[in-house]
């Protein structure tokens, strides 16, 4: 007598294990990229002269490459033009002035009959004036000035100048181009005053030129 066999469970083959992904292609690819990067960096370095300095080092090298300023050298100093003195021609506008002498301590100008006494003392400044322009120019004594060492300004005594110049009246007269005249500027200043400079003008509105009375 046979007995029926219980049903056997169905057999299913085991699922295959997932295949491991191979890593060597990625490693090889990364190595290739790294090699290419090295080649690129090498090419850039070769193009720039093969240096491997950082930007800061390059800037520092450029700054130190500038030649240092020679020790002890200084920029030349600008010197003010020297003031002309007695006997030296000085130009203002169309007139060239030359101071030829100075005399102070004069109490009176004129003669025994006509003249003028100083309030303090007269200083007589002898000048030679040449017209270097292209047309006649009037020589005016009242626009001329004198200064002492403290910078005090003195004006001309035109009335006294008439007596000081006598027959040789040159002020308020026209001077033709190329002509030269001579006269005396008269300044009435306190006794003991020493004039150091005069400022000479060819006209009322000219800049003037200073002449040292030394």
Secondary structure, DSSP 8 states (H G I E B T S, - for coil): -----------------------HHHHHHHHHHHHHHHHHHHHHHHHTTS----HHHHHHHHHHTS----TT-----------B-TT--EEETTEEEEEEEEEEEEEEEE-SSSEEEEEEEEEEEEEEEEE-SSS-EEE-GGG-EEEETT--EEEB-HHHHHHHHTT---TTEEE-TT-EEEEEEEEEE-TT--EEEEEE-SSTTS--EEEE--
